[in-house]
Amino acid sequence: MSEIPQDPFAEIMGDIEKKFGEALFQQRAIAAALTAEATGLVYTRAVSSGVPHELAQAMAAEYWDAETSQLVGVQEPEADEE
């Protein structure tokens, strides 16, 4: 049985979409790895500068939260001011 030829435009657009998806995945993976490395650096530098472990952990966690929320484009919902 022969296959029905696909619309050339749809095929081209499908290929472009796939390539963009792969590129986006790679960019997000690189950004996540760099953010993890920077978060570790925040903690390590803080501890080596004499900051207590718990505070250094909180600083690193705050940095991680700020950076990862930017990576995925998530914004904190604004609280209703009543």
Buried (B, 14 or more C-beta within 10 A) or exposed (E): EEEEEEEEEEEEEEEEEEEEEEEEEEEEEEBBEEBEEBBEEBBEEBBEEEBEEEEBBBBBEEBBEEBBEEEEEEEEEEEEEE
